[in-house]
Amino acid sequence: MAKVILQLGDLTCPSCMTKIRKAVENQDGVSDVKVLFNAGKVKANIDQAKVTGNDLSSVITDLGYEVKKVKTKELA
């Protein structure tokens, strides 16, 4: 299990946040998704055997949003 943090480009509305959260939550191996509107970040726990931070980045960019940075940290 790992925690992934994706730094996004500017989010312009709260509905963007909901759209991104739902798309990320629908990916196999993803749990505990949080979209921080003011910080422009998405945080989630992932099972790296099923999904990677780069996979989630692709999901978000496919929705039309910019992902500036992907950081993954192993959980103990």
PDB file of N, CA, C and O in Angstrom:
ATOM      1  N   MET A   1       0.848  -1.176   0.000  1.00  0.00           N
ATOM      2  CA  MET A   1       0.000   0.000   0.000  1.00  0.00           C
ATOM      3  C   MET A   1       0.894   1.239   0.000  1.00  0.00           C
ATOM      4  O   MET A   1       1.959   1.256   0.618  1.00  0.00           O
ATOM      5  N   ALA A   2       0.442   2.264  -0.699  1.00  0.00           N
ATOM      6  CA  ALA A   2       1.191   3.513  -0.777  1.00  0.00           C
ATOM      7  C   ALA A   2       0.206   4.671  -0.792  1.00  0.00           C
ATOM      8  O   ALA A   2      -0.971   4.506  -1.113  1.00  0.00           O
ATOM      9  N   LYS A   3       0.713   5.843  -0.438  1.00  0.00           N
ATOM     10  CA  LYS A   3      -0.075   7.071  -0.539  1.00  0.00           C
ATOM     11  C   LYS A   3       0.462   7.840  -1.730  1.00  0.00           C
ATOM     12  O   LYS A   3       1.672   8.011  -1.878  1.00  0.00           O
ATOM     13  N   VAL A   4      -0.443   8.302  -2.577  1.00  0.00           N
ATOM     14  CA  VAL A   4      -0.051   9.110  -3.721  1.00  0.00           C
ATOM     15  C   VAL A   4      -0.643  10.502  -3.553  1.00  0.00           C
ATOM     16  O   VAL A   4      -1.790  10.662  -3.136  1.00  0.00           O
ATOM     17  N   ILE A   5       0.167  11.506  -3.888  1.00  0.00           N
ATOM     18  CA  ILE A   5      -0.276  12.897  -3.864  1.00  0.00           C
ATOM     19  C   ILE A   5      -0.033  13.463  -5.256  1.00  0.00           C
ATOM     20  O   ILE A   5       1.089  13.431  -5.762  1.00  0.00           O
ATOM     21  N   LEU A   6      -1.081  13.977  -5.863  1.00  0.00           N
ATOM     22  CA  LEU A   6      -0.982  14.567  -7.190  1.00  0.00           C
ATOM     23  C   LEU A   6      -1.227  16.061  -7.072  1.00  0.00           C
ATOM     24  O   LEU A   6      -2.274  16.488  -6.585  1.00  0.00           O
ATOM     25  N   GLN A   7      -0.263  16.854  -7.517  1.00  0.00           N
ATOM     26  CA  GLN A   7      -0.401  18.310  -7.517  1.00  0.00           C
ATOM     27  C   GLN A   7      -1.039  18.707  -8.841  1.00  0.00           C
ATOM     28  O   GLN A   7      -0.508  18.406  -9.911  1.00  0.00           O
ATOM     29  N   LEU A   8      -2.170  19.377  -8.762  1.00  0.00           N
ATOM     30  CA  LEU A   8      -2.926  19.736  -9.957  1.00  0.00           C
ATOM     31  C   LEU A   8      -2.682  21.176 -10.357  1.00  0.00           C
ATOM     32  O   LEU A   8      -2.196  21.989  -9.571  1.00  0.00           O
ATOM     33  N   GLY A   9      -3.036  21.474 -11.617  1.00  0.00           N
ATOM     34  CA  GLY A   9      -3.090  22.860 -12.057  1.00  0.00           C
ATOM     35  C   GLY A   9      -4.302  23.501 -11.396  1.00  0.00           C
ATOM     36  O   GLY A   9      -4.928  22.896 -10.525  1.00  0.00           O
ATOM     37  N   ASP A  10      -4.627  24.690 -11.795  1.00  0.00           N
ATOM     38  CA  ASP A  10      -5.726  25.417 -11.163  1.00  0.00           C
ATOM     39  C   ASP A  10      -7.060  24.706 -11.326  1.00  0.00           C
ATOM     40  O   ASP A  10      -7.468  24.372 -12.438  1.00  0.00           O
ATOM     41  N   LEU A  11      -7.733  24.478 -10.205  1.00  0.00           N
ATOM     42  CA  LEU A  11      -9.111  23.988 -10.214  1.00  0.00           C
ATOM     43  C   LEU A  11     -10.002  25.219 -10.152  1.00  0.00           C
ATOM     44  O   LEU A  11      -9.820  26.084  -9.295  1.00  0.00           O
ATOM     45  N   THR A  12     -10.957  25.296 -11.055  1.00  0.00           N
ATOM     46  CA  THR A  12     -11.750  26.518 -11.147  1.00  0.00           C
ATOM     47  C   THR A  12     -13.090  26.463 -10.424  1.00  0.00           C
ATOM     48  O   THR A  12     -13.720  27.496 -10.200  1.00  0.00           O
ATOM     49  N   CYS A  13     -13.530  25.250 -10.057  1.00  0.00           N
ATOM     50  CA  CYS A  13     -14.842  25.173  -9.411  1.00  0.00           C
ATOM     51  C   CYS A  13     -14.945  23.909  -8.559  1.00  0.00           C
ATOM     52  O   CYS A  13     -14.255  22.925  -8.825  1.00  0.00           O
ATOM     53  N   PRO A  14     -15.795  23.932  -7.546  1.00  0.00           N
ATOM     54  CA  PRO A  14     -15.975  22.747  -6.703  1.00  0.00           C
ATOM     55  C   PRO A  14     -16.476  21.523  -7.474  1.00  0.00           C
ATOM     56  O   PRO A  14     -16.187  20.392  -7.081  1.00  0.00           O
ATOM     57  N   SER A  15     -17.218  21.726  -8.559  1.00  0.00           N
ATOM     58  CA  SER A  15     -17.694  20.567  -9.323  1.00  0.00           C
ATOM     59  C   SER A  15     -16.530  19.839  -9.998  1.00  0.00           C
ATOM     60  O   SER A  15     -16.617  18.638 -10.253  1.00  0.00           O
ATOM     61  N   CYS A  16     -15.440  20.560 -10.288  1.00  0.00           N
ATOM     62  CA  CYS A  16     -14.226  19.921 -10.827  1.00  0.00           C
ATOM     63  C   CYS A  16     -13.701  18.912  -9.807  1.00  0.00           C
ATOM     64  O   CYS A  16     -13.298  17.804 -10.158  1.00  0.00           O
ATOM     65  N   MET A  17     -13.716  19.312  -8.564  1.00  0.00           N
ATOM     66  CA  MET A  17     -13.246  18.489  -7.466  1.00  0.00           C
ATOM     67  C   MET A  17     -14.036  17.179  -7.400  1.00  0.00           C
ATOM     68  O   MET A  17     -13.455  16.105  -7.243  1.00  0.00           O
ATOM     69  N   THR A  18     -15.336  17.272  -7.516  1.00  0.00           N
ATOM     70  CA  THR A  18     -16.195  16.092  -7.463  1.00  0.00           C
ATOM     71  C   THR A  18     -15.938  15.171  -8.648  1.00  0.00           C
ATOM     72  O   THR A  18     -15.866  13.953  -8.489  1.00  0.00           O
ATOM     73  N   LYS A  19     -15.801  15.747  -9.820  1.00  0.00           N
ATOM     74  CA  LYS A  19     -15.542  14.967 -11.041  1.00  0.00           C
ATOM     75  C   LYS A  19     -14.230  14.189 -10.921  1.00  0.00           C
ATOM     76  O   LYS A  19     -14.171  13.009 -11.267  1.00  0.00           O
ATOM     77  N   ILE A  20     -13.184  14.848 -10.433  1.00  0.00           N
ATOM     78  CA  ILE A  20     -11.875  14.205 -10.269  1.00  0.00           C
ATOM     79  C   ILE A  20     -11.958  13.113  -9.208  1.00  0.00           C
ATOM     80  O   ILE A  20     -11.464  12.006  -9.420  1.00  0.00           O
ATOM     81  N   ARG A  21     -12.577  13.413  -8.070  1.00  0.00           N
ATOM     82  CA  ARG A  21     -12.681  12.435  -6.983  1.00  0.00           C
ATOM     83  C   ARG A  21     -13.377  11.165  -7.452  1.00  0.00           C
ATOM     84  O   ARG A  21     -12.904  10.061  -7.183  1.00  0.00           O
ATOM     85  N   LYS A  22     -14.492  11.313  -8.148  1.00  0.00           N
ATOM     86  CA  LYS A  22     -15.241  10.145  -8.618  1.00  0.00           C
ATOM     87  C   LYS A  22     -14.430   9.320  -9.610  1.00  0.00           C
ATOM     88  O   LYS A  22     -14.449   8.090  -9.550  1.00  0.00           O
ATOM     89  N   ALA A  23     -13.720   9.977 -10.518  1.00  0.00           N
ATOM     90  CA  ALA A  23     -12.919   9.259 -11.517  1.00  0.00           C
ATOM     91  C   ALA A  23     -11.788   8.484 -10.856  1.00  0.00           C
ATOM     92  O   ALA A  23     -11.508   7.347 -11.237  1.00  0.00           O
ATOM     93  N   VAL A  24     -11.137   9.091  -9.867  1.00  0.00           N
ATOM     94  CA  VAL A  24     -10.034   8.427  -9.166  1.00  0.00           C
ATOM     95  C   VAL A  24     -10.579   7.273  -8.317  1.00  0.00           C
ATOM     96  O   VAL A  24      -9.999   6.187  -8.304  1.00  0.00           O
ATOM     97  N   GLU A  25     -11.684   7.502  -7.613  1.00  0.00           N
ATOM     98  CA  GLU A  25     -12.288   6.452  -6.777  1.00  0.00           C
ATOM     99  C   GLU A  25     -12.701   5.223  -7.588  1.00  0.00           C
ATOM    100  O   GLU A  25     -12.705   4.109  -7.063  1.00  0.00           O
ATOM    101  N   ASN A  26     -13.042   5.414  -8.837  1.00  0.00           N
ATOM    102  CA  ASN A  26     -13.498   4.309  -9.681  1.00  0.00           C
ATOM    103  C   ASN A  26     -12.368   3.414 -10.176  1.00  0.00           C
ATOM    104  O   ASN A  26     -12.628   2.391 -10.808  1.00  0.00           O
ATOM    105  N   GLN A  27     -11.129   3.777  -9.904  1.00  0.00           N
ATOM    106  CA  GLN A  27      -9.997   2.968 -10.337  1.00  0.00           C
ATOM    107  C   GLN A  27      -9.780   1.822  -9.358  1.00  0.00           C
ATOM    108  O   GLN A  27      -9.855   2.008  -8.143  1.00  0.00           O
ATOM    109  N   ASP A  28      -9.514   0.645  -9.892  1.00  0.00           N
ATOM    110  CA  ASP A  28      -9.256  -0.536  -9.071  1.00  0.00           C
ATOM    111  C   ASP A  28      -7.979  -0.328  -8.261  1.00  0.00           C
ATOM    112  O   ASP A  28      -6.962   0.094  -8.811  1.00  0.00           O
ATOM    113  N   GLY A  29      -8.022  -0.618  -6.969  1.00  0.00           N
ATOM    114  CA  GLY A  29      -6.844  -0.502  -6.120  1.00  0.00           C
ATOM    115  C   GLY A  29      -6.684   0.848  -5.444  1.00  0.00           C
ATOM    116  O   GLY A  29      -5.642   1.123  -4.848  1.00  0.00           O
ATOM    117  N   VAL A  30      -7.711   1.699  -5.530  1.00  0.00           N
ATOM    118  CA  VAL A  30      -7.653   3.043  -4.944  1.00  0.00           C
ATOM    119  C   VAL A  30      -8.628   3.130  -3.776  1.00  0.00           C
ATOM    120  O   VAL A  30      -9.755   2.642  -3.859  1.00  0.00           O
ATOM    121  N   SER A  31      -8.182   3.763  -2.676  1.00  0.00           N
ATOM    122  CA  SER A  31      -9.058   3.981  -1.526  1.00  0.00           C
ATOM    123  C   SER A  31      -8.735   5.320  -0.875  1.00  0.00           C
ATOM    124  O   SER A  31      -7.697   5.921  -1.148  1.00  0.00           O
ATOM    125  N   ASP A  32      -9.626   5.772  -0.024  1.00  0.00           N
ATOM    126  CA  ASP A  32      -9.439   6.980   0.791  1.00  0.00           C
ATOM    127  C   ASP A  32      -9.019   8.188  -0.053  1.00  0.00           C
ATOM    128  O   ASP A  32      -7.982   8.799   0.206  1.00  0.00           O
ATOM    129  N   VAL A  33      -9.821   8.525  -1.054  1.00  0.00           N
ATOM    130  CA  VAL A  33      -9.511   9.640  -1.957  1.00  0.00           C
ATOM    131  C   VAL A  33      -9.959  10.954  -1.333  1.00  0.00           C
ATOM    132  O   VAL A  33     -11.080  11.077  -0.840  1.00  0.00           O
ATOM    133  N   LYS A  34      -9.063  11.929  -1.367  1.00  0.00           N
ATOM    134  CA  LYS A  34      -9.381  13.281  -0.904  1.00  0.00           C
ATOM    135  C   LYS A  34      -8.907  14.260  -1.972  1.00  0.00           C
ATOM    136  O   LYS A  34      -7.777  14.168  -2.450  1.00  0.00           O
ATOM    137  N   VAL A  35      -9.775  15.199  -2.342  1.00  0.00           N
ATOM    138  CA  VAL A  35      -9.394  16.266  -3.256  1.00  0.00           C
ATOM    139  C   VAL A  35      -9.412  17.552  -2.448  1.00  0.00           C
ATOM    140  O   VAL A  35     -10.449  17.951  -1.918  1.00  0.00           O
ATOM    141  N   LEU A  36      -8.268  18.192  -2.357  1.00  0.00           N
ATOM    142  CA  LEU A  36      -8.130  19.425  -1.584  1.00  0.00           C
ATOM    143  C   LEU A  36      -8.195  20.600  -2.558  1.00  0.00           C
ATOM    144  O   LEU A  36      -7.203  20.945  -3.199  1.00  0.00           O
ATOM    145  N   PHE A  37      -9.372  21.204  -2.657  1.00  0.00           N
ATOM    146  CA  PHE A  37      -9.630  22.242  -3.655  1.00  0.00           C
ATOM    147  C   PHE A  37      -8.660  23.414  -3.532  1.00  0.00           C
ATOM    148  O   PHE A  37      -8.010  23.785  -4.510  1.00  0.00           O
ATOM    149  N   ASN A  38      -8.557  23.993  -2.348  1.00  0.00           N
ATOM    150  CA  ASN A  38      -7.709  25.178  -2.172  1.00  0.00           C
ATOM    151  C   ASN A  38      -6.231  24.889  -2.375  1.00  0.00           C
ATOM    152  O   ASN A  38      -5.491  25.755  -2.843  1.00  0.00           O
ATOM    153  N   ALA A  39      -5.791  23.686  -2.030  1.00  0.00           N
ATOM    154  CA  ALA A  39      -4.385  23.312  -2.197  1.00  0.00           C
ATOM    155  C   ALA A  39      -4.104  22.772  -3.600  1.00  0.00           C
ATOM    156  O   ALA A  39      -2.947  22.669  -4.006  1.00  0.00           O
ATOM    157  N   GLY A  40      -5.155  22.429  -4.334  1.00  0.00           N
ATOM    158  CA  GLY A  40      -4.977  21.879  -5.673  1.00  0.00           C
ATOM    159  C   GLY A  40      -4.310  20.514  -5.667  1.00  0.00           C
ATOM    160  O   GLY A  40      -3.455  20.227  -6.504  1.00  0.00           O
ATOM    161  N   LYS A  41      -4.709  19.668  -4.710  1.00  0.00           N
ATOM    162  CA  LYS A  41      -4.095  18.344  -4.577  1.00  0.00           C
ATOM    163  C   LYS A  41      -5.140  17.246  -4.511  1.00  0.00           C
ATOM    164  O   LYS A  41      -6.266  17.448  -4.056  1.00  0.00           O
ATOM    165  N   VAL A  42      -4.729  16.081  -4.979  1.00  0.00           N
ATOM    166  CA  VAL A  42      -5.505  14.857  -4.802  1.00  0.00           C
ATOM    167  C   VAL A  42      -4.630  13.910  -3.999  1.00  0.00           C
ATOM    168  O   VAL A  42      -3.467  13.691  -4.337  1.00  0.00           O
ATOM    169  N   LYS A  43      -5.195  13.349  -2.929  1.00  0.00           N
ATOM    170  CA  LYS A  43      -4.485  12.362  -2.115  1.00  0.00           C
ATOM    171  C   LYS A  43      -5.299  11.075  -2.128  1.00  0.00           C
ATOM    172  O   LYS A  43      -6.528  11.104  -2.062  1.00  0.00           O
ATOM    173  N   ALA A  44      -4.596   9.941  -2.213  1.00  0.00           N
ATOM    174  CA  ALA A  44      -5.287   8.652  -2.200  1.00  0.00           C
ATOM    175  C   ALA A  44      -4.332   7.566  -1.752  1.00  0.00           C
ATOM    176  O   ALA A  44      -3.117   7.684  -1.912  1.00  0.00           O
ATOM    177  N   ASN A  45      -4.889   6.513  -1.192  1.00  0.00           N
ATOM    178  CA  ASN A  45      -4.117   5.306  -0.906  1.00  0.00           C
ATOM    179  C   ASN A  45      -4.280   4.382  -2.104  1.00  0.00           C
ATOM    180  O   ASN A  45      -5.374   4.240  -2.650  1.00  0.00           O
ATOM    181  N   ILE A  46      -3.170   3.751  -2.506  1.00  0.00           N
ATOM    182  CA  ILE A  46      -3.225   2.875  -3.675  1.00  0.00           C
ATOM    183  C   ILE A  46      -2.535   1.544  -3.403  1.00  0.00           C
ATOM    184  O   ILE A  46      -1.586   1.455  -2.624  1.00  0.00           O
ATOM    185  N   ASP A  47      -3.039   0.529  -4.064  1.00  0.00           N
ATOM    186  CA  ASP A  47      -2.396  -0.780  -4.100  1.00  0.00           C
ATOM    187  C   ASP A  47      -1.567  -0.769  -5.383  1.00  0.00           C
ATOM    188  O   ASP A  47      -2.115  -0.876  -6.480  1.00  0.00           O
ATOM    189  N   GLN A  48      -0.247  -0.641  -5.244  1.00  0.00           N
ATOM    190  CA  GLN A  48       0.621  -0.478  -6.405  1.00  0.00           C
ATOM    191  C   GLN A  48       0.665  -1.705  -7.310  1.00  0.00           C
ATOM    192  O   GLN A  48       1.174  -1.624  -8.428  1.00  0.00           O
ATOM    193  N   ALA A  49       0.144  -2.831  -6.852  1.00  0.00           N
ATOM    194  CA  ALA A  49       0.041  -4.001  -7.722  1.00  0.00           C
ATOM    195  C   ALA A  49      -1.093  -3.819  -8.736  1.00  0.00           C
ATOM    196  O   ALA A  49      -1.139  -4.508  -9.755  1.00  0.00           O
ATOM    197  N   LYS A  50      -2.006  -2.886  -8.449  1.00  0.00           N
ATOM    198  CA  LYS A  50      -3.166  -2.665  -9.316  1.00  0.00           C
ATOM    199  C   LYS A  50      -3.146  -1.325 -10.037  1.00  0.00           C
ATOM    200  O   LYS A  50      -3.659  -1.216 -11.151  1.00  0.00           O
ATOM    201  N   VAL A  51      -2.558  -0.301  -9.416  1.00  0.00           N
ATOM    202  CA  VAL A  51      -2.601   1.044  -9.990  1.00  0.00           C
ATOM    203  C   VAL A  51      -1.391   1.838  -9.496  1.00  0.00           C
ATOM    204  O   VAL A  51      -0.892   1.596  -8.397  1.00  0.00           O
ATOM    205  N   THR A  52      -0.922   2.785 -10.312  1.00  0.00           N
ATOM    206  CA  THR A  52       0.207   3.635  -9.928  1.00  0.00           C
ATOM    207  C   THR A  52      -0.230   5.097  -9.898  1.00  0.00           C
ATOM    208  O   THR A  52      -1.313   5.452 -10.363  1.00  0.00           O
ATOM    209  N   GLY A  53       0.628   5.919  -9.347  1.00  0.00           N
ATOM    210  CA  GLY A  53       0.370   7.354  -9.363  1.00  0.00           C
ATOM    211  C   GLY A  53       0.275   7.886 -10.782  1.00  0.00           C
ATOM    212  O   GLY A  53      -0.536   8.769 -11.063  1.00  0.00           O
ATOM    213  N   ASN A  54       1.097   7.357 -11.678  1.00  0.00           N
ATOM    214  CA  ASN A  54       1.050   7.788 -13.074  1.00  0.00           C
ATOM    215  C   ASN A  54      -0.255   7.374 -13.747  1.00  0.00           C
ATOM    216  O   ASN A  54      -0.765   8.087 -14.612  1.00  0.00           O
ATOM    217  N   ASP A  55      -0.796   6.222 -13.349  1.00  0.00           N
ATOM    218  CA  ASP A  55      -2.108   5.811 -13.869  1.00  0.00           C
ATOM    219  C   ASP A  55      -3.172   6.836 -13.470  1.00  0.00           C
ATOM    220  O   ASP A  55      -4.009   7.224 -14.284  1.00  0.00           O
ATOM    221  N   LEU A  56      -3.129   7.266 -12.217  1.00  0.00           N
ATOM    222  CA  LEU A  56      -4.108   8.249 -11.740  1.00  0.00           C
ATOM    223  C   LEU A  56      -3.903   9.590 -12.428  1.00  0.00           C
ATOM    224  O   LEU A  56      -4.868  10.292 -12.730  1.00  0.00           O
ATOM    225  N   SER A  57      -2.653   9.944 -12.673  1.00  0.00           N
ATOM    226  CA  SER A  57      -2.354  11.168 -13.408  1.00  0.00           C
ATOM    227  C   SER A  57      -3.005  11.128 -14.789  1.00  0.00           C
ATOM    228  O   SER A  57      -3.581  12.120 -15.237  1.00  0.00           O
ATOM    229  N   SER A  58      -2.914   9.988 -15.458  1.00  0.00           N
ATOM    230  CA  SER A  58      -3.527   9.835 -16.786  1.00  0.00           C
ATOM    231  C   SER A  58      -5.043   9.963 -16.722  1.00  0.00           C
ATOM    232  O   SER A  58      -5.656  10.572 -17.599  1.00  0.00           O
ATOM    233  N   VAL A  59      -5.647   9.391 -15.686  1.00  0.00           N
ATOM    234  CA  VAL A  59      -7.101   9.493 -15.510  1.00  0.00           C
ATOM    235  C   VAL A  59      -7.507  10.960 -15.395  1.00  0.00           C
ATOM    236  O   VAL A  59      -8.481  11.392 -16.011  1.00  0.00           O
ATOM    237  N   ILE A  60      -6.758  11.715 -14.609  1.00  0.00           N
ATOM    238  CA  ILE A  60      -7.079  13.128 -14.385  1.00  0.00           C
ATOM    239  C   ILE A  60      -6.841  13.954 -15.645  1.00  0.00           C
ATOM    240  O   ILE A  60      -7.663  14.804 -15.985  1.00  0.00           O
ATOM    241  N   THR A  61      -5.733  13.719 -16.339  1.00  0.00           N
ATOM    242  CA  THR A  61      -5.468  14.485 -17.567  1.00  0.00           C
ATOM    243  C   THR A  61      -6.484  14.137 -18.656  1.00  0.00           C
ATOM    244  O   THR A  61      -6.832  14.990 -19.474  1.00  0.00           O
ATOM    245  N   ASP A  62      -6.960  12.893 -18.670  1.00  0.00           N
ATOM    246  CA  ASP A  62      -7.999  12.511 -19.634  1.00  0.00           C
ATOM    247  C   ASP A  62      -9.302  13.280 -19.397  1.00  0.00           C
ATOM    248  O   ASP A  62     -10.106  13.443 -20.315  1.00  0.00           O
ATOM    249  N   LEU A  63      -9.506  13.749 -18.169  1.00  0.00           N
ATOM    250  CA  LEU A  63     -10.679  14.570 -17.852  1.00  0.00           C
ATOM    251  C   LEU A  63     -10.478  16.025 -18.276  1.00  0.00           C
ATOM    252  O   LEU A  63     -11.420  16.818 -18.258  1.00  0.00           O
ATOM    253  N   GLY A  64      -9.244  16.372 -18.657  1.00  0.00           N
ATOM    254  CA  GLY A  64      -8.955  17.733 -19.099  1.00  0.00           C
ATOM    255  C   GLY A  64      -8.279  18.612 -18.065  1.00  0.00           C
ATOM    256  O   GLY A  64      -8.213  19.830 -18.234  1.00  0.00           O
ATOM    257  N   TYR A  65      -7.775  18.009 -16.993  1.00  0.00           N
ATOM    258  CA  TYR A  65      -7.102  18.775 -15.941  1.00  0.00           C
ATOM    259  C   TYR A  65      -5.604  18.517 -15.991  1.00  0.00           C
ATOM    260  O   TYR A  65      -5.159  17.449 -16.411  1.00  0.00           O
ATOM    261  N   GLU A  66      -4.838  19.499 -15.561  1.00  0.00           N
ATOM    262  CA  GLU A  66      -3.382  19.395 -15.566  1.00  0.00           C
ATOM    263  C   GLU A  66      -2.881  18.776 -14.259  1.00  0.00           C
ATOM    264  O   GLU A  66      -3.327  19.151 -13.174  1.00  0.00           O
ATOM    265  N   VAL A  67      -1.958  17.834 -14.375  1.00  0.00           N
ATOM    266  CA  VAL A  67      -1.265  17.275 -13.215  1.00  0.00           C
ATOM    267  C   VAL A  67       0.177  17.745 -13.308  1.00  0.00           C
ATOM    268  O   VAL A  67       0.889  17.410 -14.255  1.00  0.00           O
ATOM    269  N   LYS A  68       0.609  18.529 -12.313  1.00  0.00           N
ATOM    270  CA  LYS A  68       1.952  19.101 -12.331  1.00  0.00           C
ATOM    271  C   LYS A  68       2.997  18.178 -11.719  1.00  0.00           C
ATOM    272  O   LYS A  68       4.155  18.183 -12.135  1.00  0.00           O
ATOM    273  N   LYS A  69       2.588  17.382 -10.727  1.00  0.00           N
ATOM    274  CA  LYS A  69       3.560  16.563  -9.997  1.00  0.00           C
ATOM    275  C   LYS A  69       2.859  15.349  -9.394  1.00  0.00           C
ATOM    276  O   LYS A  69       1.717  15.435  -8.942  1.00  0.00           O
ATOM    277  N   VAL A  70       3.566  14.216  -9.395  1.00  0.00           N
ATOM    278  CA  VAL A  70       3.061  12.987  -8.778  1.00  0.00           C
ATOM    279  C   VAL A  70       4.087  12.528  -7.754  1.00  0.00           C
ATOM    280  O   VAL A  70       5.263  12.361  -8.078  1.00  0.00           O
ATOM    281  N   LYS A  71       3.642  12.323  -6.514  1.00  0.00           N
ATOM    282  CA  LYS A  71       4.534  11.859  -5.450  1.00  0.00           C
ATOM    283  C   LYS A  71       3.905  10.619  -4.809  1.00  0.00           C
ATOM    284  O   LYS A  71       2.736  10.630  -4.425  1.00  0.00           O
ATOM    285  N   THR A  72       4.699   9.555  -4.701  1.00  0.00           N
ATOM    286  CA  THR A  72       4.212   8.316  -4.096  1.00  0.00           C
ATOM    287  C   THR A  72       5.091   7.961  -2.907  1.00  0.00           C
ATOM    288  O   THR A  72       6.318   8.009  -2.994  1.00  0.00           O
ATOM    289  N   LYS A  73       4.450   7.600  -1.784  1.00  0.00           N
ATOM    290  CA  LYS A  73       5.174   7.248  -0.565  1.00  0.00           C
ATOM    291  C   LYS A  73       4.641   5.918  -0.047  1.00  0.00           C
ATOM    292  O   LYS A  73       3.434   5.748   0.125  1.00  0.00           O
ATOM    293  N   GLU A  74       5.543   4.982   0.199  1.00  0.00           N
ATOM    294  CA  GLU A  74       5.150   3.684   0.758  1.00  0.00           C
ATOM    295  C   GLU A  74       4.586   3.872   2.165  1.00  0.00           C
ATOM    296  O   GLU A  74       5.114   4.656   2.953  1.00  0.00           O
ATOM    297  N   LEU A  75       3.516   3.153   2.470  1.00  0.00           N
ATOM    298  CA  LEU A  75       2.949   3.171   3.815  1.00  0.00           C
ATOM    299  C   LEU A  75       3.487   1.980   4.594  1.00  0.00           C
ATOM    300  O   LEU A  75       3.661   0.892   4.045  1.00  0.00           O
ATOM    301  N   ALA A  76       3.746   2.195   5.868  1.00  0.00           N
ATOM    302  CA  ALA A  76       4.297   1.124   6.713  1.00  0.00           C
ATOM    303  C   ALA A  76       3.254   0.095   7.050  1.00  0.00           C
ATOM    304  O   ALA A  76       3.547  -0.874   7.752  1.00  0.00           O
TER     305      ALA A  76
END
